[in-house]
Amino acid sequence: MISGKEVTLQRKLKIEPIEGSYNSYAVNEKEKRDWNGSVYLACVAAILAIVFFS
């Protein structure tokens, strides 16, 4: 924020300190979450709940 205007970032960054170094950081892009496994698990749980309560 140098000019006083807020600028939104285009990318999400993940900053981590580098082990064994002094005041050095690795800058990586944040990985997107993989929701496929969670959606699959939720569907299986819903089917089991329907079968159990029927």
PyMOL Python script that loads the backbone (N, CA, C, O; Angstrom):
from pymol import cmd

cmd.read_pdbstr("""\
ATOM      1  N   MET A   1       0.840  -1.163   0.000  1.00  0.00           N
ATOM      2  CA  MET A   1       0.000   0.000   0.000  1.00  0.00           C
ATOM      3  C   MET A   1       0.888   1.230   0.000  1.00  0.00           C
ATOM      4  O   MET A   1       0.980   1.924   1.013  1.00  0.00           O
ATOM      5  N   ILE A   2       1.531   1.507  -1.094  1.00  0.00           N
ATOM      6  CA  ILE A   2       2.453   2.627  -1.177  1.00  0.00           C
ATOM      7  C   ILE A   2       1.702   3.913  -1.507  1.00  0.00           C
ATOM      8  O   ILE A   2       1.959   4.951  -0.896  1.00  0.00           O
ATOM      9  N   SER A   3       0.790   3.858  -2.451  1.00  0.00           N
ATOM     10  CA  SER A   3       0.101   5.067  -2.897  1.00  0.00           C
ATOM     11  C   SER A   3      -1.147   5.383  -2.075  1.00  0.00           C
ATOM     12  O   SER A   3      -1.826   6.371  -2.355  1.00  0.00           O
ATOM     13  N   GLY A   4      -1.462   4.576  -1.077  1.00  0.00           N
ATOM     14  CA  GLY A   4      -2.642   4.817  -0.277  1.00  0.00           C
ATOM     15  C   GLY A   4      -3.869   4.107  -0.811  1.00  0.00           C
ATOM     16  O   GLY A   4      -4.921   4.128  -0.173  1.00  0.00           O
ATOM     17  N   LYS A   5      -3.752   3.479  -1.969  1.00  0.00           N
ATOM     18  CA  LYS A   5      -4.859   2.734  -2.549  1.00  0.00           C
ATOM     19  C   LYS A   5      -4.656   1.257  -2.264  1.00  0.00           C
ATOM     20  O   LYS A   5      -3.544   0.738  -2.356  1.00  0.00           O
ATOM     21  N   GLU A   6      -5.747   0.592  -1.918  1.00  0.00           N
ATOM     22  CA  GLU A   6      -5.657  -0.841  -1.659  1.00  0.00           C
ATOM     23  C   GLU A   6      -5.726  -1.592  -2.977  1.00  0.00           C
ATOM     24  O   GLU A   6      -6.613  -1.348  -3.795  1.00  0.00           O
ATOM     25  N   VAL A   7      -4.790  -2.503  -3.178  1.00  0.00           N
ATOM     26  CA  VAL A   7      -4.722  -3.286  -4.402  1.00  0.00           C
ATOM     27  C   VAL A   7      -4.959  -4.748  -4.038  1.00  0.00           C
ATOM     28  O   VAL A   7      -4.299  -5.295  -3.154  1.00  0.00           O
ATOM     29  N   THR A   8      -5.910  -5.372  -4.731  1.00  0.00           N
ATOM     30  CA  THR A   8      -6.158  -6.785  -4.470  1.00  0.00           C
ATOM     31  C   THR A   8      -5.155  -7.628  -5.247  1.00  0.00           C
ATOM     32  O   THR A   8      -4.812  -7.321  -6.389  1.00  0.00           O
ATOM     33  N   LEU A   9      -4.697  -8.686  -4.609  1.00  0.00           N
ATOM     34  CA  LEU A   9      -3.736  -9.579  -5.258  1.00  0.00           C
ATOM     35  C   LEU A   9      -4.455 -10.515  -6.208  1.00  0.00           C
ATOM     36  O   LEU A   9      -5.576 -10.947  -5.940  1.00  0.00           O
ATOM     37  N   GLN A  10      -3.817 -10.823  -7.303  1.00  0.00           N
ATOM     38  CA  GLN A  10      -4.364 -11.747  -8.278  1.00  0.00           C
ATOM     39  C   GLN A  10      -4.168 -13.189  -7.830  1.00  0.00           C
ATOM     40  O   GLN A  10      -4.969 -14.063  -8.163  1.00  0.00           O
ATOM     41  N   ARG A  11      -3.103 -13.436  -7.077  1.00  0.00           N
ATOM     42  CA  ARG A  11      -2.770 -14.792  -6.665  1.00  0.00           C
ATOM     43  C   ARG A  11      -2.736 -14.869  -5.149  1.00  0.00           C
ATOM     44  O   ARG A  11      -2.494 -13.873  -4.467  1.00  0.00           O
ATOM     45  N   LYS A  12      -2.978 -16.052  -4.638  1.00  0.00           N
ATOM     46  CA  LYS A  12      -2.835 -16.313  -3.209  1.00  0.00           C
ATOM     47  C   LYS A  12      -1.444 -16.862  -2.981  1.00  0.00           C
ATOM     48  O   LYS A  12      -1.064 -17.857  -3.600  1.00  0.00           O
ATOM     49  N   LEU A  13      -0.676 -16.235  -2.104  1.00  0.00           N
ATOM     50  CA  LEU A  13       0.698 -16.650  -1.867  1.00  0.00           C
ATOM     51  C   LEU A  13       0.840 -17.273  -0.488  1.00  0.00           C
ATOM     52  O   LEU A  13       0.143 -16.903   0.457  1.00  0.00           O
ATOM     53  N   LYS A  14       1.745 -18.213  -0.396  1.00  0.00           N
ATOM     54  CA  LYS A  14       2.049 -18.894   0.860  1.00  0.00           C
ATOM     55  C   LYS A  14       3.527 -18.655   1.138  1.00  0.00           C
ATOM     56  O   LYS A  14       4.381 -19.071   0.356  1.00  0.00           O
ATOM     57  N   ILE A  15       3.832 -17.987   2.245  1.00  0.00           N
ATOM     58  CA  ILE A  15       5.208 -17.636   2.578  1.00  0.00           C
ATOM     59  C   ILE A  15       5.658 -18.484   3.756  1.00  0.00           C
ATOM     60  O   ILE A  15       5.036 -18.461   4.818  1.00  0.00           O
ATOM     61  N   GLU A  16       6.742 -19.236   3.567  1.00  0.00           N
ATOM     62  CA  GLU A  16       7.255 -20.138   4.598  1.00  0.00           C
ATOM     63  C   GLU A  16       8.734 -19.852   4.834  1.00  0.00           C
ATOM     64  O   GLU A  16       9.480 -19.610   3.885  1.00  0.00           O
ATOM     65  N   PRO A  17       9.160 -19.878   6.093  1.00  0.00           N
ATOM     66  CA  PRO A  17      10.599 -19.717   6.359  1.00  0.00           C
ATOM     67  C   PRO A  17      11.381 -20.939   5.877  1.00  0.00           C
ATOM     68  O   PRO A  17      10.897 -22.068   5.953  1.00  0.00           O
ATOM     69  N   ILE A  18      12.579 -20.700   5.385  1.00  0.00           N
ATOM     70  CA  ILE A  18      13.439 -21.779   4.911  1.00  0.00           C
ATOM     71  C   ILE A  18      14.261 -22.280   6.094  1.00  0.00           C
ATOM     72  O   ILE A  18      14.920 -21.500   6.782  1.00  0.00           O
ATOM     73  N   GLU A  19      14.213 -23.602   6.323  1.00  0.00           N
ATOM     74  CA  GLU A  19      14.949 -24.195   7.444  1.00  0.00           C
ATOM     75  C   GLU A  19      16.451 -24.048   7.236  1.00  0.00           C
ATOM     76  O   GLU A  19      16.951 -24.183   6.119  1.00  0.00           O
ATOM     77  N   GLY A  20      17.155 -23.773   8.311  1.00  0.00           N
ATOM     78  CA  GLY A  20      18.608 -23.691   8.262  1.00  0.00           C
ATOM     79  C   GLY A  20      19.134 -22.377   7.717  1.00  0.00           C
ATOM     80  O   GLY A  20      20.343 -22.239   7.531  1.00  0.00           O
ATOM     81  N   SER A  21      18.267 -21.404   7.454  1.00  0.00           N
ATOM     82  CA  SER A  21      18.734 -20.122   6.960  1.00  0.00           C
ATOM     83  C   SER A  21      18.210 -19.016   7.879  1.00  0.00           C
ATOM     84  O   SER A  21      17.242 -19.209   8.614  1.00  0.00           O
ATOM     85  N   TYR A  22      18.849 -17.887   7.824  1.00  0.00           N
ATOM     86  CA  TYR A  22      18.472 -16.766   8.663  1.00  0.00           C
ATOM     87  C   TYR A  22      17.719 -15.737   7.830  1.00  0.00           C
ATOM     88  O   TYR A  22      18.259 -15.183   6.872  1.00  0.00           O
ATOM     89  N   ASN A  23      16.475 -15.488   8.202  1.00  0.00           N
ATOM     90  CA  ASN A  23      15.669 -14.443   7.585  1.00  0.00           C
ATOM     91  C   ASN A  23      15.462 -14.669   6.084  1.00  0.00           C
ATOM     92  O   ASN A  23      15.454 -13.710   5.313  1.00  0.00           O
ATOM     93  N   SER A  24      15.295 -15.932   5.663  1.00  0.00           N
ATOM     94  CA  SER A  24      15.021 -16.260   4.271  1.00  0.00           C
ATOM     95  C   SER A  24      13.686 -16.988   4.196  1.00  0.00           C
ATOM     96  O   SER A  24      13.372 -17.823   5.045  1.00  0.00           O
ATOM     97  N   TYR A  25      12.916 -16.666   3.186  1.00  0.00           N
ATOM     98  CA  TYR A  25      11.584 -17.225   3.056  1.00  0.00           C
ATOM     99  C   TYR A  25      11.353 -17.755   1.648  1.00  0.00           C
ATOM    100  O   TYR A  25      11.882 -17.215   0.676  1.00  0.00           O
ATOM    101  N   ALA A  26      10.556 -18.821   1.545  1.00  0.00           N
ATOM    102  CA  ALA A  26      10.147 -19.356   0.253  1.00  0.00           C
ATOM    103  C   ALA A  26       8.733 -18.864  -0.022  1.00  0.00           C
ATOM    104  O   ALA A  26       7.854 -18.960   0.834  1.00  0.00           O
ATOM    105  N   VAL A  27       8.523 -18.339  -1.216  1.00  0.00           N
ATOM    106  CA  VAL A  27       7.212 -17.833  -1.606  1.00  0.00           C
ATOM    107  C   VAL A  27       6.617 -18.793  -2.622  1.00  0.00           C
ATOM    108  O   VAL A  27       7.159 -18.974  -3.712  1.00  0.00           O
ATOM    109  N   ASN A  28       5.491 -19.412  -2.255  1.00  0.00           N
ATOM    110  CA  ASN A  28       4.817 -20.374  -3.124  1.00  0.00           C
ATOM    111  C   ASN A  28       3.359 -19.964  -3.267  1.00  0.00           C
ATOM    112  O   ASN A  28       2.798 -19.289  -2.404  1.00  0.00           O
ATOM    113  N   GLU A  29       2.764 -20.382  -4.365  1.00  0.00           N
ATOM    114  CA  GLU A  29       1.334 -20.149  -4.524  1.00  0.00           C
ATOM    115  C   GLU A  29       0.571 -21.157  -3.701  1.00  0.00           C
ATOM    116  O   GLU A  29       0.959 -22.323  -3.628  1.00  0.00           O
ATOM    117  N   LYS A  30      -0.517 -20.722  -3.078  1.00  0.00           N
ATOM    118  CA  LYS A  30      -1.343 -21.642  -2.303  1.00  0.00           C
ATOM    119  C   LYS A  30      -2.003 -22.620  -3.246  1.00  0.00           C
ATOM    120  O   LYS A  30      -2.468 -22.263  -4.328  1.00  0.00           O
ATOM    121  N   GLU A  31      -2.030 -23.851  -2.810  1.00  0.00           N
ATOM    122  CA  GLU A  31      -2.646 -24.887  -3.623  1.00  0.00           C
ATOM    123  C   GLU A  31      -4.143 -24.872  -3.390  1.00  0.00           C
ATOM    124  O   GLU A  31      -4.612 -24.640  -2.276  1.00  0.00           O
ATOM    125  N   LYS A  32      -4.878 -25.119  -4.447  1.00  0.00           N
ATOM    126  CA  LYS A  32      -6.328 -25.207  -4.313  1.00  0.00           C
ATOM    127  C   LYS A  32      -6.684 -26.525  -3.648  1.00  0.00           C
ATOM    128  O   LYS A  32      -6.035 -27.546  -3.874  1.00  0.00           O
ATOM    129  N   ARG A  33      -7.718 -26.489  -2.830  1.00  0.00           N
ATOM    130  CA  ARG A  33      -8.150 -27.711  -2.154  1.00  0.00           C
ATOM    131  C   ARG A  33      -8.848 -28.632  -3.129  1.00  0.00           C
ATOM    132  O   ARG A  33      -9.555 -28.200  -4.040  1.00  0.00           O
ATOM    133  N   ASP A  34      -8.629 -29.898  -2.912  1.00  0.00           N
ATOM    134  CA  ASP A  34      -9.280 -30.918  -3.721  1.00  0.00           C
ATOM    135  C   ASP A  34     -10.539 -31.344  -2.982  1.00  0.00           C
ATOM    136  O   ASP A  34     -10.463 -32.053  -1.979  1.00  0.00           O
ATOM    137  N   TRP A  35     -11.703 -30.913  -3.477  1.00  0.00           N
ATOM    138  CA  TRP A  35     -12.972 -31.181  -2.817  1.00  0.00           C
ATOM    139  C   TRP A  35     -13.594 -32.496  -3.276  1.00  0.00           C
ATOM    140  O   TRP A  35     -14.622 -32.896  -2.728  1.00  0.00           O
ATOM    141  N   ASN A  36     -13.018 -33.179  -4.251  1.00  0.00           N
ATOM    142  CA  ASN A  36     -13.618 -34.406  -4.786  1.00  0.00           C
ATOM    143  C   ASN A  36     -13.781 -35.475  -3.714  1.00  0.00           C
ATOM    144  O   ASN A  36     -14.832 -36.110  -3.636  1.00  0.00           O
ATOM    145  N   GLY A  37     -12.776 -35.682  -2.899  1.00  0.00           N
ATOM    146  CA  GLY A  37     -12.854 -36.694  -1.857  1.00  0.00           C
ATOM    147  C   GLY A  37     -13.894 -36.349  -0.809  1.00  0.00           C
ATOM    148  O   GLY A  37     -14.603 -37.233  -0.327  1.00  0.00           O
ATOM    149  N   SER A  38     -13.996 -35.075  -0.447  1.00  0.00           N
ATOM    150  CA  SER A  38     -14.969 -34.659   0.555  1.00  0.00           C
ATOM    151  C   SER A  38     -16.394 -34.790   0.041  1.00  0.00           C
ATOM    152  O   SER A  38     -17.287 -35.196   0.785  1.00  0.00           O
ATOM    153  N   VAL A  39     -16.615 -34.452  -1.222  1.00  0.00           N
ATOM    154  CA  VAL A  39     -17.951 -34.567  -1.811  1.00  0.00           C
ATOM    155  C   VAL A  39     -18.350 -36.036  -1.897  1.00  0.00           C
ATOM    156  O   VAL A  39     -19.489 -36.391  -1.592  1.00  0.00           O
ATOM    157  N   TYR A  40     -17.421 -36.884  -2.310  1.00  0.00           N
ATOM    158  CA  TYR A  40     -17.680 -38.319  -2.400  1.00  0.00           C
ATOM    159  C   TYR A  40     -18.030 -38.883  -1.024  1.00  0.00           C
ATOM    160  O   TYR A  40     -18.979 -39.657  -0.891  1.00  0.00           O
ATOM    161  N   LEU A  41     -17.274 -38.501  -0.011  1.00  0.00           N
ATOM    162  CA  LEU A  41     -17.520 -38.976   1.344  1.00  0.00           C
ATOM    163  C   LEU A  41     -18.882 -38.495   1.857  1.00  0.00           C
ATOM    164  O   LEU A  41     -19.590 -39.251   2.522  1.00  0.00           O
ATOM    165  N   ALA A  42     -19.250 -37.267   1.561  1.00  0.00           N
ATOM    166  CA  ALA A  42     -20.545 -36.733   1.984  1.00  0.00           C
ATOM    167  C   ALA A  42     -21.694 -37.479   1.307  1.00  0.00           C
ATOM    168  O   ALA A  42     -22.711 -37.753   1.944  1.00  0.00           O
ATOM    169  N   CYS A  43     -21.544 -37.805   0.042  1.00  0.00           N
ATOM    170  CA  CYS A  43     -22.585 -38.561  -0.677  1.00  0.00           C
ATOM    171  C   CYS A  43     -22.746 -39.963  -0.099  1.00  0.00           C
ATOM    172  O   CYS A  43     -23.869 -40.431   0.087  1.00  0.00           O
ATOM    173  N   VAL A  44     -21.645 -40.630   0.184  1.00  0.00           N
ATOM    174  CA  VAL A  44     -21.709 -41.965   0.767  1.00  0.00           C
ATOM    175  C   VAL A  44     -22.359 -41.905   2.145  1.00  0.00           C
ATOM    176  O   VAL A  44     -23.176 -42.762   2.481  1.00  0.00           O
ATOM    177  N   ALA A  45     -22.004 -40.901   2.945  1.00  0.00           N
ATOM    178  CA  ALA A  45     -22.588 -40.759   4.281  1.00  0.00           C
ATOM    179  C   ALA A  45     -24.083 -40.485   4.181  1.00  0.00           C
ATOM    180  O   ALA A  45     -24.860 -41.012   4.977  1.00  0.00           O
ATOM    181  N   ALA A  46     -24.496 -39.669   3.218  1.00  0.00           N
ATOM    182  CA  ALA A  46     -25.922 -39.378   3.038  1.00  0.00           C
ATOM    183  C   ALA A  46     -26.679 -40.622   2.623  1.00  0.00           C
ATOM    184  O   ALA A  46     -27.771 -40.872   3.134  1.00  0.00           O
ATOM    185  N   ILE A  47     -26.129 -41.411   1.710  1.00  0.00           N
ATOM    186  CA  ILE A  47     -26.784 -42.646   1.274  1.00  0.00           C
ATOM    187  C   ILE A  47     -26.909 -43.627   2.441  1.00  0.00           C
ATOM    188  O   ILE A  47     -27.956 -44.250   2.619  1.00  0.00           O
ATOM    189  N   LEU A  48     -25.851 -43.764   3.233  1.00  0.00           N
ATOM    190  CA  LEU A  48     -25.899 -44.657   4.384  1.00  0.00           C
ATOM    191  C   LEU A  48     -26.929 -44.183   5.416  1.00  0.00           C
ATOM    192  O   LEU A  48     -27.625 -44.998   6.021  1.00  0.00           O
ATOM    193  N   ALA A  49     -27.023 -42.874   5.612  1.00  0.00           N
ATOM    194  CA  ALA A  49     -27.998 -42.340   6.565  1.00  0.00           C
ATOM    195  C   ALA A  49     -29.427 -42.602   6.075  1.00  0.00           C
ATOM    196  O   ALA A  49     -30.304 -42.938   6.871  1.00  0.00           O
ATOM    197  N   ILE A  50     -29.657 -42.451   4.783  1.00  0.00           N
ATOM    198  CA  ILE A  50     -31.003 -42.703   4.228  1.00  0.00           C
ATOM    199  C   ILE A  50     -31.356 -44.172   4.379  1.00  0.00           C
ATOM    200  O   ILE A  50     -32.479 -44.504   4.759  1.00  0.00           O
ATOM    201  N   VAL A  51     -30.414 -45.052   4.087  1.00  0.00           N
ATOM    202  CA  VAL A  51     -30.662 -46.491   4.201  1.00  0.00           C
ATOM    203  C   VAL A  51     -30.895 -46.867   5.670  1.00  0.00           C
ATOM    204  O   VAL A  51     -31.768 -47.681   5.968  1.00  0.00           O
ATOM    205  N   PHE A  52     -30.129 -46.287   6.571  1.00  0.00           N
ATOM    206  CA  PHE A  52     -30.241 -46.620   7.987  1.00  0.00           C
ATOM    207  C   PHE A  52     -31.584 -46.169   8.566  1.00  0.00           C
ATOM    208  O   PHE A  52     -32.203 -46.903   9.336  1.00  0.00           O
ATOM    209  N   PHE A  53     -32.038 -44.962   8.199  1.00  0.00           N
ATOM    210  CA  PHE A  53     -33.278 -44.420   8.756  1.00  0.00           C
ATOM    211  C   PHE A  53     -34.532 -44.849   7.986  1.00  0.00           C
ATOM    212  O   PHE A  53     -35.644 -44.503   8.385  1.00  0.00           O
ATOM    213  N   SER A  54     -34.370 -45.589   6.902  1.00  0.00           N
ATOM    214  CA  SER A  54     -35.548 -46.038   6.132  1.00  0.00           C
ATOM    215  C   SER A  54     -36.104 -47.327   6.685  1.00  0.00           C
ATOM    216  O   SER A  54     -37.090 -47.847   6.164  1.00  0.00           O
TER     217      SER A  54
END
""", "prot")
cmd.dss("prot")
cmd.show_as("cartoon", "prot")
cmd.util.cbc("prot")
cmd.orient("prot")
